[in-house]
């Protein structure tokens, strides 16, 4: 079929629908047009505009689902600029297309508005369309369609990013929302925050007070509040002052704000009802986490904090946010609400500690947090295995600077000296093993390294090559030495878990922990001459210990009793290597000889065998690096043995001639 035939068929079909709006669409014809015709006519603007005009006119009289027309239009308008769209006749009715009730058209109109972000001149043109700005905010906060709301928020941020004035772009940056562009005129910012009718929508739609004219119910308002909580940190990253300063005192005071307070004060302290709506309270805590992690512009009064963290502290919101985890038994907390707020509070604390190392270590709550962790992780073996996992507490544990997890005398002695030692390796669960993997691996070796382990995806922020990275690497080595001293069956425990196919989550977590220990980023301890202050002295807390200090913490009589330093002790120490290597060289279990089908057992066996295979490759690479360094030629034979295992494939050589492994692989 030629393009001319296809175009003629489409035009004839559109004429038929135009004459009788109830005529069903030929969806196959529309799909063919999208695939074959659109690419051809895009090189012919006149033909494209003609078809766009025909389709746009058709939308006004349709009596059926307009999805085929909208889909085709979205393809046709792709190469056109916002200025081109404005020149179309009849003009595009942006306000009608952004109406909350016009769900089928919302995405198409948002696509058209997004084109304005390509040019600051187009953004300025859009800023002079106040009704469109109001419609965009009404849609963002009021649409029941989550996808449309997300797209509207993205479009708004893209437009405001393009509209940043040159001086603001230089001083504040444009974040990671989009590719930085030359500075704009700031007209859309003035429209959003300077126009009472637009700015007032933040308050009238999202406030539980009935001062506004909106007829939204409480449920709809709660949804709008949640969306504003998600949007505001993104706006604050673009312009902190815009969300913190007062713009229209009359509007702000109408909704309970004091003189000088702005939108951030409304959202963080006045907008939501935390007493009667625990779900929106959870969203508020997530908002606080986003605020301090997204907005990191340094504070002028303390370089260790940001504008957002300084705001949280000054408004006493920081202490309130962590109190639900730090002191869950506080009488001011509703015991029922605590069940829901404990996790988000821990998440906020983890975000704070992992983003602001120095601020956390120098804060008054650092010791309280470590003490609280010791209490939270002092649970029975039965609870570790069969009870609810303390995943939120482990989330906090993995977020702390490793220097904070070194043994501290004020906590006690032995396994009580640090909460890390309370995390078991034998009677344990997958979350605990993931946490150990995150901590004992050490900091990332490069910015491209991805750590697949960790609780809820949290990782500490260590810039490779920085002094902090070196300190964390040294502390990680001290923590590994300490943990192995008190949990000397660690490797044997992990190999047992890794062979337990019936518990696949724990088996995979054990293999991940072995992988983290086989690819560690450690640094040697500071020398005794370089440090005269004990690591657990309250006057200089949280410093990596010297060998003498570490020996004292482990109740050893001499530093000579410590194992010799190695950047990867799992592989260089015969005590641990000789346990790991035979297990790596042995073929994994396949369950291929079971009668009655393979089912979940085989699926678990394959996942574990694949993870085990990946571990072989990790160990092989680590051994190669150690040998190439020129200091560990004594382990070259390990690499040779692993090379032979690699050649055997994922399943290795199975007993009975290896047929089982071949069948197992083919059946997948």
C-alpha positions in Angstrom: 0.0 0.0 0.0 1.5 3.4 -1.0 1.5 6.4 1.3 -0.9 8.2 -1.2 -3.4 5.4 -0.9 -3.1 5.4 2.9 -3.6 9.2 3.0 -6.6 9.0 0.7 -8.2 6.3 2.8 -7.6 8.3 6.0 -9.1 11.5 4.5 -12.1 9.5 3.3 -12.6 8.0 6.7 -12.3 11.4 8.4 -14.8 12.9 6.1 -17.2 10.0 6.9 -16.8 10.6 10.7 -17.2 14.3 10.2 -20.5 13.8 8.4 -21.7 11.3 11.0 -19.8 11.7 14.4 -21.2 8.4 15.6 -19.3 6.5 12.9 -16.8 4.1 14.6 -13.2 4.8 14.1 -11.1 2.4 11.9 -8.5 1.9 14.6 -6.4 -0.3 12.3 -6.2 2.5 9.8 -5.1 5.0 12.5 -2.4 2.6 13.6 -1.2 2.2 10.0 -1.1 6.0 9.6 1.0 6.4 12.8 3.5 3.8 11.6 3.8 4.6 7.9 2.3 7.9 7.0 3.4 10.2 9.9 7.1 9.8 9.2 6.6 10.8 5.6 4.4 13.8 6.0 6.5 15.3 8.9 8.9 16.4 6.1 5.9 18.3 4.6 4.8 20.9 7.2 1.9 22.0 5.0 0.4 18.5 4.8 1.0 17.9 8.5 -0.7 21.1 9.5 -3.6 20.3 7.2 -4.1 16.9 8.9 -3.7 18.4 12.4 -6.3 21.0 11.6 -8.7 18.4 10.3 -8.2 16.1 13.4 -8.6 19.1 15.8 -11.8 20.1 14.2 -13.1 16.6 14.4 -12.5 16.5 18.2 -15.1 19.2 18.7 -18.0 17.0 17.4 -17.0 13.5 18.3 -19.5 11.2 20.0 -17.0 8.4 20.8 -13.7 7.7 22.5 -11.2 10.2 20.9 -8.1 8.1 21.8 -7.2 7.2 18.2 -7.3 10.8 17.1 -5.4 12.0 20.1 -2.7 9.3 19.6 -2.3 10.3 16.0 -2.2 14.0 16.9 0.5 13.5 19.5 2.7 12.0 16.8 2.0 14.7 14.3 2.8 17.6 16.6 6.2 16.3 17.7 8.4 18.3 15.3 6.5 21.6 15.8 7.6 24.3 18.3 5.3 26.0 20.8 5.2 29.1 18.5 4.1 26.8 15.6 1.3 25.4 17.8 0.1 29.0 18.7 -0.2 29.8 15.0 -2.6 27.0 14.3 -6.1 27.8 13.2 -8.4 27.5 14.9 -6.4 28.3 17.9 -5.7 25.6 20.5 -8.0 25.9 23.5 -5.4 25.2 26.2 -7.8 26.0 29.1 -10.4 23.6 27.9 -7.8 20.9 27.3 -6.5 21.3 30.8 -9.9 21.0 32.4 -9.9 18.3 35.0 -13.0 16.8 33.4 -11.3 16.6 30.0 -9.2 13.5 30.9 -8.7 12.2 27.3 -7.3 15.6 26.2 -5.1 16.4 29.2 -2.0 14.5 28.1 -2.0 16.0 24.6 -2.3 19.5 25.9 0.5 19.0 28.4 2.6 17.7 25.6 2.0 21.0 23.8 2.8 23.1 26.8 6.0 21.2 27.4 7.2 22.5 24.0 7.5 26.0 25.5 10.3 24.8 27.8 12.6 24.5 24.8 12.8 28.3 24.5 12.8 31.0 27.2 10.9 33.2 24.8 8.1 30.7 24.5 8.0 30.5 28.3 7.6 34.2 28.4 4.7 34.0 25.9 3.0 31.3 28.1 3.5 33.5 31.2 1.3 36.1 29.6 -1.6 33.5 29.5 -2.8 33.7 33.1 -5.9 31.5 32.5 -3.6 28.7 31.2 -1.4 29.0 34.3 -4.5 28.7 36.5 -5.8 25.7 34.5 -2.4 24.0 34.8 -2.4 24.3 38.6 -6.0 23.2 38.9 -5.2 20.1 36.8 -2.0 19.3 38.7 -3.7 19.4 42.1 -7.2 18.3 41.2 -7.1 15.6 38.5 -8.0 12.1 39.7 -5.5 10.6 37.1 -2.2 10.0 38.8 -0.3 9.9 35.5 -1.7 13.2 34.3 -0.8 14.8 37.7 2.8 13.6 37.5 3.1 14.8 33.9 1.6 18.2 34.8 4.1 18.5 37.7 7.0 17.7 35.3 5.8 20.2 32.7 5.6 22.9 35.4 9.1 22.2 36.7 10.5 22.1 33.1 8.9 25.5 32.3 10.1 27.1 35.5 13.6 25.7 34.9 13.7 27.3 31.5 12.4 30.6 32.9 15.1 31.0 35.6 16.8 34.3 35.2 20.5 34.2 34.3 21.6 35.5 37.7 19.5 32.9 39.5 20.9 30.1 37.3 24.4 31.1 38.2 23.7 31.4 41.9 21.3 28.6 42.5 21.8 26.2 39.6 18.9 24.4 37.9 19.2 21.1 39.6 18.8 17.8 37.7 15.3 18.4 36.4 16.5 19.1 32.9 19.4 20.1 30.7 20.6 23.6 31.9 19.5 26.3 29.4 20.4 30.0 29.1 18.6 32.2 31.6 15.0 33.2 31.1 13.1 36.4 31.9 11.5 35.1 35.1 8.1 36.0 33.9 6.5 32.6 34.7 7.9 32.7 38.2 6.3 36.1 38.6 3.0 34.7 37.2 3.1 31.7 39.7 4.2 33.7 42.8 3.2 37.2 41.9 -0.3 36.7 40.5 -2.8 36.4 43.4 -5.2 34.3 41.4 -2.5 31.7 40.6 -0.6 31.9 43.9 -3.8 31.7 45.9 -4.6 28.2 44.3 -1.8 26.7 46.5 -3.8 27.7 49.5 -7.5 27.5 48.4 -7.1 24.0 46.9 -4.8 22.5 49.6 -6.0 24.0 52.8 -8.6 22.2 54.9 -10.1 25.5 55.8 -13.1 26.5 53.8 -11.9 30.0 53.1 -11.4 29.2 49.4 -14.1 28.9 46.9 -13.2 25.3 45.8 -15.9 22.7 46.2 -13.4 19.9 46.6 -14.1 17.3 49.3 -11.7 16.3 52.1 -10.5 13.3 50.1 -9.7 15.4 47.0 -8.0 18.0 49.2 -5.8 15.4 50.8 -4.8 14.2 47.3 -4.0 17.8 46.4 -1.9 18.2 49.5 0.1 15.1 48.8 0.9 16.4 45.3 2.0 19.8 46.6 4.2 18.0 49.2 5.9 16.2 46.3 6.2 19.3 44.1 7.5 21.9 46.6 11.0 20.5 47.1 11.5 20.5 43.3 10.5 24.2 43.2 12.6 24.9 46.2 15.7 23.4 44.5 15.1 25.9 41.6 14.5 28.9 43.9 14.6 28.6 47.7 13.6 32.1 48.3 10.5 31.8 46.2 9.0 29.1 48.5 10.1 30.7 51.8 9.4 34.4 51.4 6.0 36.1 51.7 4.4 37.1 48.4 0.8 38.1 49.3 0.4 38.8 53.0 -3.4 39.0 52.7 -3.6 35.4 51.3 -1.0 34.0 53.6 -2.6 35.4 56.8 -6.0 34.3 55.7 -4.7 30.7 56.0 -3.0 31.1 59.4 0.5 32.3 58.5 2.3 35.1 60.4 3.8 38.1 58.8 6.8 37.2 56.6 6.0 33.5 56.3 5.6 31.9 52.9 4.5 28.8 51.1 6.9 26.5 52.8 5.6 27.5 56.2 2.1 26.9 55.0 2.9 23.4 53.7 5.1 22.2 56.5 3.2 23.6 59.5 -0.4 24.7 58.6 -1.6 22.7 55.6 -2.2 19.2 56.9 -4.2 17.8 59.8 -1.7 15.4 61.4 -4.0 14.5 64.3 -6.8 13.1 62.4 -5.1 11.9 59.2 -2.1 9.6 59.8 -1.6 8.9 56.1 -1.1 12.5 55.2 1.2 12.7 58.3 3.3 10.0 56.7 3.4 12.0 53.5 4.5 15.0 55.5 7.5 13.1 56.9 8.4 11.9 53.4 8.2 15.6 52.3 10.7 16.5 55.0 13.0 13.7 53.8 12.7 15.0 50.2 13.3 18.6 51.3 16.6 18.0 53.0 17.9 15.6 50.3 16.7 17.5 47.2 17.6 21.0 48.4 21.3 21.0 49.4 22.4 24.5 48.8 24.8 25.3 51.7 23.6 27.4 54.6 25.4 30.7 55.0 25.7 30.1 58.8 26.9 26.5 58.8 28.7 24.9 55.8 27.8 21.5 57.2 24.1 22.1 56.7 21.9 23.2 53.9 19.2 25.9 53.6 16.6 23.2 53.9 18.1 21.5 57.0 18.7 24.8 58.7 15.0 25.6 58.1 13.9 22.3 59.5 16.1 22.8 62.6 15.0 26.4 63.2 11.3 25.6 62.9 11.8 22.6 65.3 10.5 20.3 62.6 13.7 18.3 62.5 13.5 17.1 66.1 9.8 16.4 65.6 10.4 14.3 62.5 13.0 12.1 64.2 11.1 11.8 67.5 8.7 9.2 66.3 11.7 6.8 65.8 14.0 8.2 68.4 11.4 8.2 71.2 8.4 6.1 70.2 7.2 5.9 73.8 6.9 9.6 74.2 3.5 10.3 75.8 2.8 13.0 73.2 2.7 10.4 70.5 -0.4 8.5 69.7 0.5 4.8 70.2 -1.6 3.8 67.2 -0.1 6.5 64.9 3.4 5.4 65.9 2.9 2.1 64.1 2.6 4.1 60.9 5.0 6.9 61.6 7.9 4.9 62.9 9.1 3.9 59.4 8.8 7.3 57.8 10.6 8.9 60.8 13.4 6.4 60.4 13.5 7.2 56.7 13.9 10.9 57.5 16.7 10.2 60.0 18.5 7.9 57.5 18.2 10.6 54.8 19.6 13.2 57.2 22.5 11.1 58.5 23.5 9.8 55.0 23.4 13.3 53.4 24.9 15.4 56.2 27.7 13.4 57.8 29.4 16.2 59.7 26.2 17.7 60.9 25.0 14.4 62.2 28.3 13.5 63.9 28.5 16.9 65.6 24.9 17.0 66.6 23.5 16.4 70.1 21.3 13.5 68.8 24.2 11.4 67.4 24.8 9.5 70.6 21.0 9.2 71.2 20.6 7.6 67.8 23.3 5.1 68.4 21.9 4.3 71.9 18.4 3.9 70.4 19.8 1.5 67.7 21.4 -0.6 70.4 18.0 -0.9 72.1 16.1 -1.5 68.9 18.4 -4.3 67.7 18.6 -6.1 71.1 16.0 -8.6 70.1 15.8 -12.4 70.5 17.0 -14.9 68.0 13.5 -16.0 67.4 12.4 -12.5 66.4 15.3 -12.2 64.0 14.1 -15.3 62.2 10.4 -15.5 62.7 9.3 -12.1 63.9 8.8 -8.8 62.1 12.2 -7.7 60.7 13.6 -4.5 62.3 14.0 -3.2 58.7 13.5 0.5 59.7 16.2 0.3 62.4 18.5 -1.4 59.9 17.8 1.4 57.5 19.1 3.9 60.0 22.1 1.7 60.8 23.2 1.5 57.2 22.8 5.3 56.8 25.2 6.3 59.6 28.8 7.2 58.9 30.8 4.1 59.6 32.9 6.0 62.2 29.7 6.3 64.3 29.4 2.5 64.4 32.9 1.9 65.9 32.8 0.4 69.5 31.9 3.0 72.1 32.5 2.5 75.8 29.5 4.4 76.9 27.4 1.7 75.3 29.1 -1.2 77.1 31.7 -3.8 76.3 31.9 -6.7 73.9 28.9 -7.1 71.6 27.1 -4.3 73.4 29.8 -1.7 72.4 28.2 -1.0 69.0 24.8 -1.8 67.5 26.6 -3.4 64.5 27.6 -6.4 66.6 23.9 -6.9 67.5 23.1 -7.8 63.9 23.5 -11.6 63.8 25.1 -13.7 61.0 23.8 -17.1 62.1 20.3 -16.8 63.3 19.3 -14.0 61.0 17.2 -12.8 58.1 17.8 -11.2 54.7 17.4 -7.6 55.9 20.2 -8.1 58.5 22.5 -9.7 55.9 21.8 -6.8 53.5 22.7 -4.3 56.2 26.0 -6.0 56.9 26.8 -6.1 53.2 26.2 -2.3 52.9 28.3 -1.4 56.0 31.2 -3.9 55.7 31.8 -3.3 52.0 33.2 0.1 52.7 32.6 3.2 50.7 32.2 3.1 46.9 35.4 2.9 45.0 34.0 5.1 42.2 31.0 7.2 41.5 29.9 4.6 38.9 29.9 1.7 41.3 26.5 0.3 42.1 25.8 -1.4 45.4 23.0 -3.8 44.9 22.8 -4.6 48.6 21.5 -2.3 51.3 18.2 -1.7 53.1 15.6 0.2 51.1 18.2 1.4 48.7 19.9 3.8 51.2 23.7 4.4 50.9 26.0 6.9 52.6 27.2 9.7 50.4 31.0 9.2 49.9 32.8 11.0 47.1 35.6 8.8 45.8 39.0 10.2 46.5 37.8 12.5 49.3 39.0 12.6 52.8 35.6 11.4 53.9 36.0 8.4 51.6 39.4 7.6 53.1 38.0 7.9 56.7 35.0 5.7 55.8 37.3 3.1 54.2 39.5 2.9 57.3 36.5 2.7 59.6 35.0 -0.1 57.4 38.2 -2.1 57.8 38.0 -1.6 61.6 34.4 -2.7 61.6 35.1 -5.8 59.6 37.9 -6.7 62.0 35.7 -6.0 65.0 32.7 -8.0 63.6 34.8 -11.0 62.7 36.4 -11.0 66.1 33.0 -11.4 67.8 31.3 -13.4 65.0 34.1 -15.7 64.0 31.7 -18.1 62.3 30.6 -15.3 59.8 31.8 -17.0 56.6 30.6 -20.5 57.6 27.2 -19.0 58.5 27.0 -17.3 55.1 27.9 -20.5 53.2 25.2 -22.4 55.1 22.6 -19.8 54.3 23.7 -19.7 50.6 23.1 -23.4 50.4 19.6 -23.2 51.9 17.5 -23.2 48.7 14.3 -23.4 50.7 14.9 -19.9 51.9 15.9 -18.1 48.7 15.7 -14.5 50.0 18.2 -15.3 52.8 20.4 -17.4 50.4 20.6 -14.5 47.9 21.3 -12.0 50.7 24.1 -14.2 52.0 25.7 -14.4 48.5 25.4 -10.6 48.2 27.2 -10.2 51.5 30.0 -12.6 50.3 30.2 -10.5 47.1 30.5 -7.3 49.1 33.3 -8.8 51.3 35.1 -10.0 48.1 35.1 -6.5 46.6 35.8 -4.3 49.7 37.1 -0.8 49.6 39.3 -0.6 52.7 42.1 1.6 53.9 44.6 0.9 56.6 44.1 2.2 60.1 45.8 5.5 61.1 49.2 4.9 62.8 49.6 5.3 66.5 51.9 8.3 65.9 49.2 10.1 63.9 46.6 10.0 66.6 46.9 10.4 70.3 43.1 10.7 71.1 41.2 7.5 71.8 38.5 6.8 69.2 35.9 6.5 71.9 36.9 9.6 73.8 33.9 11.9 74.1 36.1 15.0 73.3 36.8 13.6 69.8 34.2 11.0 69.0 33.8 8.9 65.8 37.4 8.8 64.5 38.9 5.6 63.0 41.0 3.9 65.7 44.7 3.2 65.5 45.9 -0.4 65.8 46.6 0.1 69.5 43.2 1.6 70.1 41.5 -1.2 68.1 43.4 -3.9 70.1 42.2 -2.2 73.3 38.6 -2.1 72.1 38.8 -5.8 71.3 40.4 -6.7 74.6 43.6 -7.8 73.0 46.9 -7.4 74.8 48.9 -6.1 71.8 48.3 -4.7 68.3 50.3 -7.6 67.0 47.4 -9.9 67.8 45.3 -8.1 65.1 45.3 -9.6 61.6 47.6 -8.0 59.2 46.0 -5.3 57.1 44.7 -6.2 53.7 42.4 -4.3 51.3 40.4 -7.5 50.9 40.9 -9.8 54.0 38.3 -12.3 52.9 40.6 -13.4 50.1 44.0 -12.9 51.5 43.3 -14.5 54.9 43.7 -18.3 54.7 41.2 -18.7 57.6 38.4 -17.2 55.5 39.6 -18.0 52.0 39.9 -21.7 52.7 36.3 -21.8 53.7 35.0 -19.9 50.7 37.0 -21.4 47.9 35.9 -25.0 48.1 32.3 -23.8 48.2 32.8 -21.7 45.1 34.4 -24.5 43.1 31.6 -26.9 44.0 28.6 -27.2 41.6 25.3 -25.7 43.0 22.2 -27.8 43.7 19.8 -28.2 40.8 16.9 -30.3 42.1 16.7 -31.7 38.5 16.1 -35.3 39.8 12.9 -34.6 41.6 9.8 -36.5 40.5 6.6 -34.6 39.8 7.9 -31.4 38.3 10.4 -28.7 39.2 8.2 -25.7 40.2 9.4 -23.1 42.7 12.3 -25.2 44.0 14.0 -25.2 40.6 13.3 -21.5 40.1 14.9 -20.7 43.5 17.8 -23.0 42.7 18.4 -21.2 39.4 18.4 -17.8 40.9 20.8 -18.9 43.6 23.0 -20.7 41.1 23.1 -17.5 39.0 24.0 -15.3 42.0 26.7 -17.8 43.0 28.1 -17.7 39.5 28.2 -13.9 39.7 30.1 -14.2 43.0 32.7 -16.4 41.3 33.2 -13.7 38.7 33.5 -11.0 41.5 36.1 -13.1 43.4 38.0 -13.7 40.2 38.2 -10.0 39.4 39.2 -9.1 43.0 42.0 -11.8 42.9 43.2 -10.4 39.6 43.4 -6.9 41.0 45.3 -8.1 44.1 47.8 -10.0 42.0 48.3 -7.1 39.6 49.1 -4.8 42.6 52.3 -6.9 42.9 51.8 -7.6 46.6 49.8 -10.8 46.6 51.4 -13.2 44.1 50.8 -15.9 46.7 47.1 -16.1 45.8 47.6 -16.3 42.0 46.6 -20.0 42.2 43.1 -19.0 43.4 42.6 -17.2 40.1 43.6 -20.2 38.1 41.2 -22.4 40.1 38.4 -20.0 39.5 39.2 -19.8 35.8 38.6 -23.6 35.6 35.3 -23.2 37.4 34.2 -20.3 35.1 34.7 -22.6 32.1 32.2 -25.1 33.6 29.3 -22.7 33.3 26.6 -21.7 35.8 25.7 -25.2 36.9 29.3 -26.6 36.9 29.9 -30.3 36.6 27.1 -32.2 38.3 27.3 -35.6 39.8 26.3 -38.3 37.3 28.0 -36.7 34.3 26.6 -33.2 34.3 23.4 -34.0 32.4 21.3 -32.5 35.1 22.9 -29.1 34.6 22.4 -29.1 30.9 18.7 -30.1 31.2 18.1 -27.6 34.0 19.5 -24.8 31.8 17.7 -25.7 28.7 14.3 -26.0 30.5 14.6 -22.3 31.5 
